[in-house]
Amino acid sequence: MLCASLEGASLKGCNFEDPAGSRANMEGVNMKAVQMEGSQMFGINLRVANLRNANLQNCDLRGSVLAGADLENCDLSGCDLHEANLRGANLKGVTFDLMVTPLHMSQTLSVSQ
């Protein structure tokens, strides 16, 4: 699903895990304002994806790749980001309330406002 546009889509409760162990590749996808609350996205590749204003509350993002992603104003409340790669991601205005894995335990982040 490389570079697909899912802008404004409702994908609540989706399971992006593959029983065979493959990881979903959604690199560069446009998911602006998407609703994905409670989705299982373990190991998903969302490198350089547009997730601006997305609702990712309570998602399992363990081991996911969000490097270079635009997460501006994204809601990551209750997410598990253990071993997630957020290098170079735009984290302006991101909500990190009630994290399953506190960010200070998973990696060092700097958020510029």
N, C-alpha and C positions, 0 to 999 in steps of 0.2 A: 504494500500500500504506500509506496514511496511517493512523496509530494502530492498526495491526495488532498482534497478540500472537504472537511467535515464541519465547516463553520456553523455554529449554532445548533449542532446535532445533539440529541439526547441519547447518551450511551450509558445511562445509570445501570450499575450492577453488572456490567459486561465482564466476561472472563476472557482475557487475552492470553491465557496460559495454554500451552500445547502439551498434551499428555506425552508426546514423544520427546519433549525437552527442548524443542525449538523455541526461539524467542521471537516475538512479533517485531517486525521491522517497520516502523512508521516514521522513518527519518524524513525531516522536512515537511511533514504533513501540516496543513492548516486546520487547527482545532480551536480557533478563536471562539470564546464564549461557549464552549462545549460543556455539557453536563455529564460528568462521569462518576458521580458520587458512588462510593462503595465498589468500584471496579477492581478486579484482580489483574495487575499489570506487572507482575514479577519479571524482572529482566527485560522489559520492553525497551526498544531503541526509539527514543523520541528526540534524537540529536537534531539540533537547529529547527525544531518544530515550533509553530506559533500556538501557544497555549494561553495567550493573553485573555484575562477575564474568565478563565475556565474554572469550573467547580470540580475539584479533585478530592473533596472531603472523604476521609476514611478509605482512601485507596491504598492498595498494597503495591508500593513502588520499590520494593527491595531489589537491589542490584540493577535498577534501571539506568539507562543512559539519557540524561537530560542536558548534556553538555551543549552550550550555545543556544539552548532553547529560550524563547521569549515567554517568561512566566509572569510578566507584569500584572499585578492585581489578581493573581491566581489564588484560590483558596486551597491550601494544603493542610487544613486542620485535620488532625487525627490520622494523618498518613504515616506509613512506615517507610522511611527513606534510608533504612540501613544499607550501607554499601552502594547507595545511588551516586552517580557521577553528575554533579551540578556545575562543573567547571565552565566558567564563562557564561553561565545562564544569567539572564536579566531577572533579578529578584526584587525589583522595585515594587513596593506595595503588597508583597506576598504575605498571606496570613499563615502563620505557623503554629496556631493554637493546638494544644492537646496532642502533641506529636507522640507517636508510639515509640520511636527512637529519637530522643532529643538530639538536635543537630550537633551540639557540642560533643556528643559521644560518637557520631558517625564521621564527621569531617569538619574542617575549618571552613567557614563561609564568611564572606564579607558582603554586606548588603549596602549599596550606595543609594541614598534616597534622592 
